[in-house]
Amino acid sequence: MNDQKPSLFQRLGTRDWIFIGVILAVVAALTFGSGERQTAATPNDATHQNATSHEQCMTCHGDDGVRPRPLGHPSNTQCFMCHLQPEGWKGKSK
């Protein structure tokens, strides 16, 4: 008679493997999604260093501006959550 217990891998069922796969996928998505910012940095020029309000930014980046935001761009008022401030920026950090 063979009294060996089945190994852990032999005892896991299909549902267990699906659960493990989902957990691994979530961990992988969170790991790969937490990298460096992928957006363009704000140009380091006098115009961008001195912009201190969202309204000033929208004079150029609004719908009728010289360089409007691209289609699909979020319409929030916190640009620097994604775009890095230029070195020497004189605006508010909030």
N, C-alpha and C positions, 0 to 999 in steps of 0.2 A: 504494500500500500504506500501511496505517495502522500505524506502528510504536510507537504510544503504549502504555505499560504500563498495566494496570488500576490504578485507585486502591486505596488500602488498604481502603476500604469495599466495593469490588467483589470483593476477594480473600478477605474473611472469609466463612466458611461458617456454616451454621446452628449447628453445635456451638460455634463461636467466639462467636456472639452469645448463645447460652444461657449460656456461661461468663461472659461480660461481665455479663449480667443478674444472675446469681447473686452475683457479686462486688459489684455495685452494691447489691443487696438486703441483703447482709451489712453493708456499710459503712453503709447507711441505718439498719438496725436497731441497730447499735452506737452510732451518732450520736444517734438519738432516745431510746435507752434509757439514756443517760448524763447525764440532766438532774438537776435538783434533786430532793431527797427529796419523795416524794408522800404520805408518811404524816403522820398528825396529830402535832403537837408535844405533848410532855408538858405538862400544865397547870402554870402557874407559881404554885403555892400551897405552903403549909407542908408538907402531907402529902407531896407529890411531891419537894420540895426535900430532905427529910430521909430519904427511902427510900434505904437503902444496900445492900440485898441483894435478890436475886430473890425470896426467900421473903417479904419484906415486900410486894413488888409483888403477889404471888400471893394475899395475904390479901384483896385487893379484886378482882383480875383473874383469879383462879383460877376453876375451874368452878362453885364454890359461892359465889363472891364477890359483892359488891354490883354490880360492873360487870365481868362476865367477858369474856374475849377473844371476839371474834366467831368464828363457825364458819369454818374454813379458815385461821385465823390460825396461823402457825408456832409450834411449841411450844419454841422455843429459849430459852436463858437469857440472851441478849445483847440486851435490849430496845433499847438505845441505838445499835445498829447501824442501826436504821431510824428510831426516834423521837428527836427532838432533846431534850436535857436542858433542864430549866427553868433560867432565869437564876438564878445563885446556888446551883446544886445542890451539895449537900454530900457526895454519894455518891462512889463510886469511879468512875474513868473507864474501867475495864476490865470 
